[in-house]
Amino acid sequence: MAALWLKFRNPYQIRTFLLLVITLLSLPQYYLFAQTSGQLITGTVTDSYGKPLPGATVRIPNTNTSTLTDKEGHFTIKTANQSGTLTITFISFKTLEIPFNPSIKYPLKIVLETNESTLNEVQVIGYGQTTKKLNTGSISAITAVQIEKQPIANILSALSGRMPGVFVQTTNGLPGGNINVQIRGKGSIAAGTNPLYIIDGVPMDANAAGLSAAIGASNIAGATSPLNSLNPADIESITVLKDADATAIYGSRATNGVVLIATKKGKSGKTQIELNVSQGINQVANYPRLLNLDQYLQIRREAFANDGKIPSSDPNSANYAPDLTVWSQTESTDWAKHFLGNTGQMSNMQLSISGGDESTNFNFGGNYRNEGTILPGNSNYKRGGLRATFQHTSKNKKFYLQFANSLNLDGNSLYNPSLSFSAGLLLPPNYPVYESPGVFNWYAGTNPIAEINARSKTRTDNTISNVLMRYTVLPDLAFRVSAGYNKNNLNQVQLYPTRSLYPGTDSYSIFGMNSNRSVIFEPQVDYVRSFKDGKVSLLLGGTYQNKVTEGQLIRGTGFSNEGLMENMASAGTITARTNSYTQYKYVSVFGRINYVWKDRYIVNATMRRDGSSRFADGNQFGNFGSVGAAWLFADEPWVKNKLSFLSYGKLRSSYGLTGNDQITDYQYLSTYGNGGSPYQGVIGLVPSRISNANFHWETTRKLEFAIELGFLKNRILLNVNHYRNSSDDQLVNYAIPRMTGFASYQANLPAVIRNTGWEFELNTRNVEGKLFNWTSSFNITLPKTLLKSFEGFESSSYAQTLQLGYDISRVYGTQLTVDPATGKAVYDTAPGSASVYEYFKIGKQTPDFYGGLGNTFQYGNWSMDVFFQFAKQMGRGGLESSPGQPTNYYVGILDRWRNSGQVTDIPKASIVNDSKFQYSQVNYFDTSYLRLKNVGLSYSFPKRLLDRINMQQLKVYVQGQNLLTYWDKNAAVLDPESGAANSAQSNVPPVKSFVIGLQLTF
């Protein structure tokens, strides 16, 4: 199909081809209408409360006759048969069969009973919907009900521990901080591994826009993610697509998985006003365990004694040690509490209005959030937004229009030390803030009080718009067009006034201005045809996307008035400036065919041909696709007879190809940039990139086998998945000799990375009663990622950092042992060499396993949710220097060598710093953890009271997040999830939140 599409270059040819296909598909329907005659059956389909069920399927078995109910639940069906049976089906309701004959009076009044099984819930898939029961792919989802029970600022936090195969890591606990999402492991050595995010049909780049990553490196909150601006309360559902069957419909961007985010839409019915207000506090979840003053002074004195030196109070002496000779030996400061001990106040408000009738409905909403931080000084985060959705269906039910638009603004104003956050955190306990009254002490190169004056200010505005139009030509044939627009502006400024800097340093400001603008257009054709025992669905569509990214980074100094440091024009000198502009174009054609036979055997096939501007002519297009199949074996008569305890059983499998083009634009071109410093007033041009037009897509082959089982009328549901993904043609910046004028060039490596794993998911309805209900959920993932093969590996630039047959997240460094006799560190050398080898395998960053455990209890109008998150993993610690330096340490350093014959892996204290120590295996720890992630308690007032005050809902709730964490607290990290603060990153740990709120619906 893709090949045919590419042959038609002329728009007229394309249009003619599509019309021809549609006509051929429509002929059977025209023939059916022309030949059918007989009685006319009419009726209404409702639930047990009399509410109409629009979209219910009414069909006559063993014929091609079927129809759908309208918005009011009405249907009309014409049949040549005088008598027979009508089958009525609707998602989440039990299938009903009723007879018809000439003696029956019409219209029929049909009532469907609710099917409590989650297997019949709607399941979102790429460009469509199905049910969990009939789905052939690997998909996980959470709904608004689960999201609203978590006091989160970033929607990605809602996924933590709740989905098998989806590893969510909070890398910075500050509001606006980044959250990393990895779906089924890392399949690329150097290209991007982020999933594809789609919000209401509009792709959104979750990476920081433009050059913001550069300025984010000096921001205490790290790089800013555009997803922070989205309001969790506006989200209806988040669906994660994982295997080839689920993701291949998105082709070249689906290797790392797809995250579909749907916002809340309007519903027909009485106009409703919903108000949700909450107030809470944030505190640090865990304090690092650091040395107290006595422990610190003991190690420092010991270091001088071991080296045969005497501490001096003379600043000009090589043995100058003010912490031992000048500063107080009895008074100390807990710097961990200074930097992380603040209590941040948090306020949140959501207001929405929705309503409409069977033809037109709407949903308008607004939100505001104000959140303080755990940092010292005046730091806060603010977010506000407006959204609107509008839906209209014509009277004849043929035309449907949906419009959704949201505008979200957020701003982050934070204390931002000019040096690494860890430098202040690990100050000596007796470090005095002032040398003398009014004079800051800068002995350690940092001063925690002075640096409070340094600020980071970030502002984001994010607009997402989508228009969807559908026209139903025939009952089974529809045209659909979706168009979307996303604009994300991210502006940052970092201010470093003189008072916040080391004496003699000029004040400076850094300005970052970034924007992403993306337009997408997707026409589609849907065709559904029912047969005697089956149903076939066809989808044909195309995609055109154009994204422009702009960035500007400017550093200015020489402000005559530091009150004007946010004004770029007030800078006396521009010391650095960078500008970028890139355009990314993407075009594709895709299709899907799905066949269901006897509601028992399912085959699903997808294809996609993509073209990307990130590759040169001849390599721009790639073909991707998948085949998935499922067998509902529990519906087989022999299973029902012999395995009656099995209420549900499904075997499914899929195989397919997906791609990855997450690289920088224009890598195939020879480009030039400015020469930096001007010469005679003119800045010249210098080559910035060497060309290579031969690289192409990374390709991942995904294979999956799964079994889904239900017991005791589906009160116990068990899903087991096994996946194997193989990624080849690795996109990397391949290192070349610098004598060429360049350090590297973009290329494909002949390497294969294999991700395999087992995923287990268990959902149970433990107790079901009139007053008390108890449900549980559990999931665990056992992933494995390894470098399967690499042609010419030994001679490549990756021969030392990677290892064949081992995880590509390999951690390497020096191998240290301590001489029991002397306490000195002894480092292993490379075979045949006398030099210290720095590439010993220490471990891997990929967790051994991860998952979550949740329980929901309901008693009357009370509801309680308890959720745990866990992971078994290792992480790098914060031991940035060997024992004995004028810096504080984590308590694990107390195990250092002290006496002859002592066996330990931490060398003796010395005033001479061992630079290799921090890169050794000693600085890596078991950071496995079990965290009480969420606890929520709510009470909904009874209906009889609400009727008196003319209110539909009144609920009060209390929520907590990151309340308790069980882990090895002797590990030299701030938190087991976020890791250690070190000179490479400002890693603020996750926060503990308490929230109380009120939700009202009128």
N, C-alpha and C positions, 0 to 999 in steps of 0.2 A: 504493500500500500504506500509505504514511504517512497519507494522508487518511482511509482506512478506520479505521486505528488511532485517530485522534483523534476519530472519530465515536462510538467505543465508550467512553463515560466510566465505565460501570458495570463492576466487575471480573468479574461474572458474564457480561456480554456479551462481554468480551474473552476469557474462558476458553472460552465457547461457540464463538466465531469461530475460535480456534486449533484446537480439537478438530475442527471441521468441515473446516478446511484439511488437517489431518493425516489425517483419515479419507479424504478424496478422494485424497490422494497415496498412501495405503496400498492402495486398492482393486485396482490392477493387481497388487500383490504377492500379495494373497489369491487373486486369480484364477489367478495363475501357480502357486501351491502346489496349488490345487485341481485343476488340469488336468494337472500333471506326473506322469508315471509312467514307469517303465522301470528301467534298471539303476542301481545305486548304485556310485559311484566313490569310493574312499578312498585316502589316501596321506599322505606326509610330505614336506615341503619343507625342505631344509637347505642350508648352504653347503658349500664344498669340504672343510671341516674337520669336517663332521658336526654343526655347530651349528644348531639349529632356527631358522627364519626366521618369526617370528610376524607376521601381518598381510599376508602375500603374497597377491596376487590370483590366483585360479584361475577361469578362465572358458572357456566353450565359444563360439568365434567364431560370429557370425551368429545368435546366440540371446540371450535375456535371462537366461541361466543363469550365475551366478557366485557365488563365495563367498570367504571370507578364511580363512587358516590361523590356528589358535589359538596359544597361548603355546608349545606344544611343536612347532609346525609342522604339526600334523595338519589334515586337511581332509576333508570329506564333501560330495559334490556328486551330485545326482540328475538324471538326464536321460532323456528318452523315446527318444533316439537310441541305436541299438545300436552304432554306431561313429562315430568322428569325431576331432576334435583338441582337446586341452586346451592353453590358452595360460596360462603362469605368468609373472607379472611381479612384481618387487619393486624398490623404490628402491635404486639403486647396484648392481644386478645385471642381467646380460644376460637379455633375454626368451627364454623357452624354449617350444617347441611340441613336444608329444609326442602320438602317436596313442592311441586307446583303442578296444577291441572286446571281444566276449565271450570271446575266447581268452586275454586278458591276465589274469594273476593279480594280485589286490589284497591288501594295500595297495601302492601305488606308492611307490618310493623316488626322489624327484626331487632332483637336485643342481643348484643354480644357480651359474654362474660370476660372479665379481666383474666389474663394469663399471667400469674405472678412470676413466672420463670424469666430470668434475665436474658435467656437465650433469644427471646423475641424482641428485645430492645433494638432500637435503630442503631446501626453501626455505620459511622461515616467512613467512606473510602475515597480514593482519589476520583474526583469528578462524579460523585454519586453517593448512594446509600444502599445498605443491605441490612440484614439482621445478623446477630452474632451466630445464630444457628446456620445460616446459609453462606456465611463468609468463608472464603478459601484462603485468606491471607492471615498474617500475624499482626494483630492490631491491639493496642492498649489505649484506654481512654479514661478520663475522669470528667465529671460533670460539675455544673455550678454548685450543686449540693455539697460536693466534697471540697470545692475551692473556698466556698464561703465559711467553712469551718476552720480555716487557717488564717491567722493574722499576718499576712504576708504583704510585702511591697512589690515584689517581682513575681509575675505569673509563673515563671519557671520553677520557683520554690515549691509550688504546689505539686510538682511531680516527684519530689524527693522521696525515694524509697517505695513509691507506690506502683511502679511498673517494672515487670521483669525485662531485662535487657536494656534498661534506660538508667544510666549512671549519672546522677545529678550531684554536682559538687559546688558548694558555696565557697568561692575563692576569696571573697572579701565580704565581711559581714556588715559593712556600712550601707545605709540606704543609698541606692544608686550603684552599688558595687556589682561586679560581674558574677554571673553564674554559668558554670560550664556544664554542657549537656553532651554526653557521649552515648550513642546508640549502637549497641553490639560491638563495642571495641573500636580501636583506632586502626583504620585500614590504609593509611597513607604515611609515608616517611616524612614528607615535607609539605605536601599540599594541604589545604584546609580540611578539617574533619568535623566541621559544624553541620548539623542537619539543616534541611531546607525548611524554613518557616513560612507558612502561608496563612494569612489572616483574612478571612472572608473572601478567599479567592485571590488575594493580592500578595505576592511574594514580598518578604521583608528581610533585609540583610541584618542579621543579628550581630554582626561585627561592628565595632566602632567605626563611624563614618570617616572617610578621608584620612587626614593625618592625625586624628585624635588619639590613635594608639601611641604616637610619639610623645604627645603631651601627657597622655595617661600614665606613662612610665614615671613621671614625677608627681603624680597625683596620689594622695593617700588612699583614695577609693579605687585606684587603678583605672583601666580603660572603661569608658562608659558604654553600656549596651543600650541601644535604642528601645529594647523591649521593656526597660525600666519604666518608660512613660505610659505603658498600658495599665489600665485599672483592672485589677483582678475581679472586681464586682461586675464588670461589664462582660465577662466571659461566660458563655453558655457551656462550652465544652472544649477540651484539649485532647486531640486524638494523635497518637504516635503510630506511624506506619513503619514496619521493620523489615519484613522479608521481601523477596523479589515480586511476589504476587501483588503485594500492597503498594510497593514503591516504584516498580518499573514503568508505570503509567506517567511518572515524572522524569523518566529517562536519565539524562546526563547529570542531573543535580540530586539524584536520589541515593547515591552510594552510602551516605552517612545517615540515611533515614529521613523521614518527613514528619514535621509537626504541623498539624492542621488546627488552627485556632478559630473557633466560631464565636462571634459576639451575640448577645441577646437580641432577639427580634420581637416584633409586636405579635400579639395574639388577639383574635376576635373575642368580643365579649364586653362586659361592662368596663368603663374607664376605671383604671386603678392607679392609685398614687402610692408609691412605696418609698419609705424613708428608713434609712439605716444609719445610725450614729453610734460611734464607739470612742472610748477613751482608754489609753493604756500607757504603759511604761516599757522602756527597753533597758536592759542591763547586760553586762558581759556574761556569756554563758560559762566561761572557764577562765580563771586567772592562771598565768604560767607560774610554775613553782621555781622560784629563784632563790639564790643564796641570801640569808640575812646578813646583817653587818658583821657579826662575830665570825661566821663561816667565811665571808669574803676576806676579812682582814687576816684570818689564819692562813688562807691559801697564798695571799700576797706576801706575807712574811716568810712563808715556807719557800716561795719561789726565790727570794733573795738569798735565803740560807742555803738552798740547794746549789746556787750558782756562786756562793762564796762572796756575795756582795752585801753592802750595807746601804739601806735606804738613805737618801739625802734630801734635805730641804732646800738645797741650792738649785734654782731653775736652770743653771748653766751646767750642772753636773749630769753625767751620763746615767747616774743612778737616781735621778730626781724622782721622788715618789710622794707627791703631796697627799695622796690618800692615806699614807702611813705616817707622815711627819708634820703635815700642816692642817689638814682637815680634821674635824671632830672625830674622835674614836668611840663616841657613845651615842651621838645623835645620827639618825638615818631617815631616809625617805623611801617609802615603798613605791618605786617608780611604775610598777605594773598598775597599781591603783590610781596613780596620778594620770596615766595615759588612758586607762580603760575603765576607770571607776565612776564615771559620770552616769547619772540616770537620765535617760532621754524621755521626754514627754511625747505622747503620740495621740493625735486626734484624727478622726476619719469620718467622713460623711458622704452618703450616696443618696441621691434623689432620682426617681424615675417615674414617668407617667406613660401608661400604655392603655390601649383599647382599640375599638373599631368594630366593624361588622364583618359579615361573611365575604364582602368584596374588598374592603379597604381597612387596614389596621396600621398602627404606628407604635413606636416606642421611642421616647425622648428621655435622656438622662444627663445628669451632671454629677461630678465627684470632686472632693477636695481632701487632701491629706497633708498634715503637718507633723513632721517627725523630728525629734531631737536625736542626738547621738550620744554614745558613751565616751566620746573624746573630750578633752579639756577645752575650755573656752566656749565661745558661742558658735556652735555648729548645728545646722539644721537642714532638713530636706523638705521641699514643698512640691506638691503635684496637684494639678487640677485639670479637668477635662469636660468636654461636652460630646455627646453622641446622639445620633438620630437615625432611626430606621423607618422605612415606609414600604408597605407592601400593598399591591392592588391586583385584583383578579377581575376580569371582565365578566359581565352577566352570563355570557355563554361559556364561561370557564376556559376559553381557548387562549386568552392572553394573560400573562402574569408579569408583573413588574416589581422588582425589589431594589430599593436604594438604601445604602448604608454609608454613613459618614461619621468620622470621629476626629476630634481635635484634642490632643493631649499636650499639656505643658508641664515641665518639671524643672525645678531649680535646686541646686545643691551648693551650699556654702559651708566649707569645711576648714578647720584648722589644718595647715599643710606644712609640716616641717621641711626645710630646704634640704636636709640630709635624710638618709634612710630612717624610717620609723623605728627600726630595730636599734639604731644607735642611741636613741633616747631611752628606749625601754630597758637596755642593758647598761645603763650608767651605774657607776659604783654606788652602793647604798648611801655612802656619806658624802656624795658629790654636792658641794654647796652651789646654790644658784647664783650667789653674788660673791665676787672677790672682796668687795668693800661696798658700803652703802651706795646703791645706785649704779654699780659697775658689775655687769654680767661676767660670770665665770665661763670662759670658752676653752678651758684646758682640754676637754675631750672633743673639741671641734663642734660641739652642739650645746645648746642651752634650752631646756624645755620651757622655760618661762618666756624667754625672748622670742622663741620660734612660734609662740601662740599668735604673734602678729602676722605671720605668713598665712596667706589665705588661698584657697582654691575655689573658684566659682564656676559652676557649670549650668548651662541652660539648654534645654532641649524642647523643640516643638515638633510634634509628629502628627501628620495628617494622613488618614487612610480613607479612601473613598472607593466605593464599588457600586456598579450598576449591573443588574442582571435582568435580562428580558427573555421570556420564553413564549413561544407561540405553538399551540398544538394544532397541527394541520389535520390529523386524524386521531382517533382515540389512542393509537399506539405509536404515533409519529409526531415528534416535536423538534422545533428549532430552538436553540438557545444561544444567546450572546452574553458574554461577561466582559466587562471593561473595568479596570482598576487603576488607581493612582495612589502613590505613596510618596510623601515628601517628608524628609527628616532633616532638620537643621540642628546642629550641635555646636554650640559656641562655648568656649572655655577661656578663662583668664586666670593666671596664677600670679599672685602679687608677693614680692619679697622686699619689703621696705628695709632700710638700713638697720633698724632696730632688731630685725629678725635674723641678721646675718653676722657672720664672723667679722670682727673689727677690721676695717680696711677694705671690705667688699662693697662694691657699688650696688645700690638698689636696682632691681630689674623686674620686669614683667614679661610674661609669656602669653601670647594671644593665639588661640586656635579657633579657626572658623571652618566648619565642615558642613557639607550638605550632600544628601542623596535624593535624587528625583527619579522615580521609576513609573513607567506606564506599561500596562499589559492589556492585551486584547485577545480574547479566546472565543471563537465561534464553535458551536457544537451541534451535532444532530444525534437525537436519541430515537431508537426504534425498539419496540417491545412486541413480541408475537407469542401468543399462547397456542400450544398444540394439544393433542389428546392427553398426553401424560407429561408434557413438558412446557418449558417457557424459555425463549431465547431473547436476549437483550443485546443490542448493538449500540456502540458509541463511536462516533467519528468526530474529530476536532482538530484544531490547530492553535498555536500560541505564537504571539509576537510580543516581545518585551524589549524595551529600550530604557537603559539605566545610565544616568549621568552622575558622576561623583566628583565633587570639587573640594579641595582642601587648601588651607592657608595657615602657615605657622610663622609667627613673627616674635622676635625677642628684642625688647627695647631696654636701654639703660639711660642714665643721666637725666633723671626727673628732677627738675628744680623744685617742684612741690610734690611731696609724696601723697598728697590728697588727690592728685590727678593721675595716679598710676594705672587707673582703668581706662584712661584716655590714651590711645595709641599715639595720637598726634603730639602728646606732651613729652614723648621720649626724645632725649637729646641725640641719641645714637641708636641706630638699628644694627644690632650685632649679629643677627641671624634672621634669615627669611627663606621660606620654602613655599612653593606653590605647586599644586597638582590639579590636573583635570583628566578624567578618563571617561570613556563612553563604552558601554557594554551592550551589545545587541544579541538577541537570542530569538531563534525562530524554530518551530517544530510542527510536525503533524503527528497525531496519535490516534489510536483506536483500541477498542476493547470489545470482545464478544464473550458473553456469559450464557451458559446453557444449564438449566436445572431440569432433571428428569425424575418425575415421581417424588419431588421434594426430598430426594434421597441421594442422587448422584449429581455432582456439580463440577463443571469444567469452566475455567476462566482463563482467557488468554488476552494479553495486552501487547501492544507494540508502540514504539515511538522512534521517530527520526529527528534528531536535534542538530541544529547548527549554531555555533558559538563564535563570536568575534575574537575570542581569546586564542584562536588557532589560525594558522596561515592557510591560504588557498590550497586545496587538496587534502587538508586535514580538518576542515571546519565541521564536517558532518559526521555523525556517528549513529549507529543503529542499536536500539536497546529494546528489550521485551521480556516477557515471562509467560509461563504456563503454570497454572495452579489447579489442583483437583481436590475434591473432598468427597468422602463417602460416609453418609449417616447410617452406620451399620446397626445402630440400636433399633432402627425402624424395620429391620428385616424380620420376617415372621419367625425364622429359626432362633433369632436372638431373643425375641419377646417370649418364646416358649421355654427356652432353656436357661436364659439369663435374666430372669424377671426382676432381679434386684437392680439391673442396669436400666436407668430411665433415660439416659442419653449417652450416645457414643458417636464420635466422629474421628475418622482418620483423614488427615490432609497432608499435602506435600506441594512444594513449589520449587521451580528452578527458573532463573532468569539472569539477565545482564542489566546492570546499571552503570552509571558513569560518574566522573568527578572532574569538574573544570575550575575548582577553587584555587586559582593562581592569580597573580597580578596581571593586569591587562597589558597588551602590547609586547609581551615577552619575545615574540618572534621577530621583532623589528630591531634594527640598529637605531638607537636613539641618542640624543645629545641633551646635555643640561648646561646650566650656567657654570662658569669657571670659578665661581666663588669670589675672590678678591679682585677688585677692578684694576686694570692696567691703563694708566693715562686716562682715567675717567670712564673707561669702557670695560664692561664685563664680557669676556669671551665665552666661547662654547667649547665644551669638552665631551668626548664620547662617554656615555653613561651605561650603555648596554651593548653587548655583542649579540648579533642575530643568530637565530637557529629556527628555521621554518619547518623542521622535520618532526617536532614533538606533537603529540596528539593526546586524546583523552586517556585518563586512567579508567580502567574497566574492572568492575567487580562482578564475579560470578557467584550468585547466591543460591544455596541449596538448603532446603528445610524439610524436616519431617516432624509431624506433631500428632498427638492424640488428645482428644478432649472427652472426658467421661463425666457422667452425672449419676448419682446414686440417691436412693430414697426420694424419688420424685423431684430430683434436682436440688434437694436441700444441701447436697455436697457436690461441688463442681471442681474437677481437677483438670488442669491443662499442663501438658508436658511438651516442650519444644526443644528440638535439637537443630542448630543451624551451623552451616559451614560456608563462610564467605572467603573467596580468594580474589585478591586485588593485585593486578599486574600493571605493567607499563607505568611504573611509579614516576610521578612528576616531581622533579627535584631541581634545585639550583646546583648543578654539578661543578665541583671545584676544579679549577684549571690553574696552571702556573701564572703567577702575577706578572711575569715578563711579557705576557700577551697584552697587558694593560687592563685586564679584568680579573676579578677574583673567581667568577663562576658564570655559568650560562644555563638557561632553562633547557631541560632535556628529559627524556624518558629513561629510566633505569630498567634493566632486564631483571627485575626483582619481583617476587611474589610474596605477598603477606597474607597469611591465613588467619582468619578469626573463626574460632569454633566456640561452642558453648551449649550449656543446658539451662533451660528456664523452666521453673516450676511455679505454678500459680494455683492456690487453693482458696475457694470461697465456700463458706458454710453458713447455713441458717440453723444455728444451734438450738434456739428456743423460739417457738412461735405460739403466742397466746393472745388472749383478748387484752391483757394489760401489759404483759412483759414480752419483749422480743430481744434476741441477742444474735447478732451476726458477726462473723469473723472473716478476715482476709489475710493471706500470707503469700509472699512471693520471695523467691531466691534465684539468683543468677550465678552460674559458675562459668566465667569467661576464660578464654585462652587465646592469646595473640602471639604469633611467632613469624619470624622471617623464614619462610618455607624454602625458597631458593633464590639465588642471586648469581647470575652468570658473571664470571670474572671478579668475584667478590674479593679475593685476596689482594688484588691489585687496585681495588677501588679506594676512594677516600673514606668509605664507611667501614673499612676492615677492622678498625680499632673500636669504633663507637657501637657498632652492631655486632650480632653474633648469629650465625646460621643455626636454625633450630631453636632459637630463643626469642623471647618477647621483644618487640621493637621499642617498647618503652624502657629498655634496658638502662639500669643505673650503673654507672661505672665510676671508678676513682682509684685511690691508692689503697694498698692493703697494709694495715698497721699491726704490728705486734709490739709488746712492751717487754724489754729485757728484765726479767725478775731480779737480776742482781743490781742493775744500775737505775732502772726506771726510765731509761731512754727509749724513745720511739725508734723502732726498726722497720723500715719500709722494704717490701719485696721489690726485687728488680725483674726486668724482662729477661727471658732466657738468653744467655750469651751476652748480656750487657751488664754494665756496672751502674747504670743510671736507674733511678726510681721509675717504676712503670706506673702510669696514671690511668690505665684502662682496664683494671681488674673488674670483673663482674661483681657487683654488690647486691643487685636485686632488680626489681621491676616496679614500675608505677601502676601497672594494671592490677586492680584488686583481685584477690583469690576468689572472693564471692561478695555479694552485696544483696540487699533486699529490704523488706519491711513486713511488719506485723501490725494489724489493726483490729480493733474490736468496737462495735457499736451496740450500746444498750439503750433500750427504750422502755420506759415504765410510765404508762399513762401519757401525760403531756410532757414528761421529762425525757431528755435525750442526752446521752453521754458518749463521746468518742475518745478513744485512746489509741495512739499510733506510735510505734517504735520503728526506727530506722537503724540499720546496721551495715557494717562493712569490715572485711578482713583485708588489710593492706599494710604497706610500709611507706614511710615518708622521710624526706630530708629534714634534719634538725637545725637548730639555730646556734650550734657551737661554732662560732666564726673564728675562734682563736684557740690556741692550746692553753692549758691551765697556767695561771700565774700572771696574766695580762691585766692592766688597769681597766677591766670591764667586768660586769657581773656575769654570772653563769646560771644555767639551770642546775637543779640539785643533783642531777646525775653525775656532775663533775666531782662530787664528794667521793666517788669510787676510784679516784686517781691513785697512782703508786705512791706509797709513803715509806715503806720499809723494805729492806733487802729480803728477797724471797717471795714477796707478795705477787700473786698472779692477778692481773687485771688488764683491761684493754685501753686504759686511759693513762698516759705517761705522767711522769712526775711534773710538779709545778716548776716553771722557769720564767725568768723575766724576758727571755729570748723567745719570740713568737715563732712557732713552727707553721709555716704557711701551708704545708701539705695536710695538716691535721684535719681541717674542716672538710676536705674532700675524701677522707678515708671512710671505711665502713663504720667507724665509731660514731659518725654523725648521721647515721641512718637508724630509724627506730620502727618498732612495731606500733603503728598508729590505728590499729583496729579499734572499733568502738560500737557500742550499743547506746542509742540516744532516744530518750523519750521526746520524740519530735513534736507531737501535738496532743493536747488534751482540751476537750471542749465540753461544756455543760450548758444546756439550754432548757428553757421552760416556755411552752406555748400556752397562752391563756385559753380556757375552754370556750367552745363555740357559743354556748348560752350567754356567756358574759359579753362576747364580742357582738352578738346580735343586739344587745341592749344599748351598746355605745356606737352602733352602726359602723363596725370595723370588721375587716376580713381576717386580719392577723395581727397579733400582738405577741412578740417574743422577746425575752431577755436572755442574754447569754454571757458566758465567761469563757475565755480562751487563753491558752498558754502555748508557747512554742519554745523548743530547745530547753526544756525544764531540767532534765537530768542527763548526764552523759557518763557512761561507764567505760573507762579506758585506762591505759597505763600512764598515770599522771607524772611519772618520772621521765617520760619522753620529752626531749627538748623542743617541743612545739607549743604554739599558743592554743591550738585546737586540733583534734585529730582529723577533722574534715578539711579545714582551710590550710593546715600546715603551720610552718614556722615563719616568723618574720625574719628576714635577712636583708642583706644589702641589695639583693636583686629585686625585691618586691616589698611593698608596704602591705602586709597581710594582716588586716584587722580581723579578729575571730568573729564567728557568728554571735548574734545577740540572743538573749533570753527575753521573751516578750510576755506581758500579761495584759489582757484586754477585757473590758466589760462593755457591753453594747446593748442597744435596743433597736428592734426592727418592727416597723408598723406598716400595715397595708390598709388603705381605705377603699 
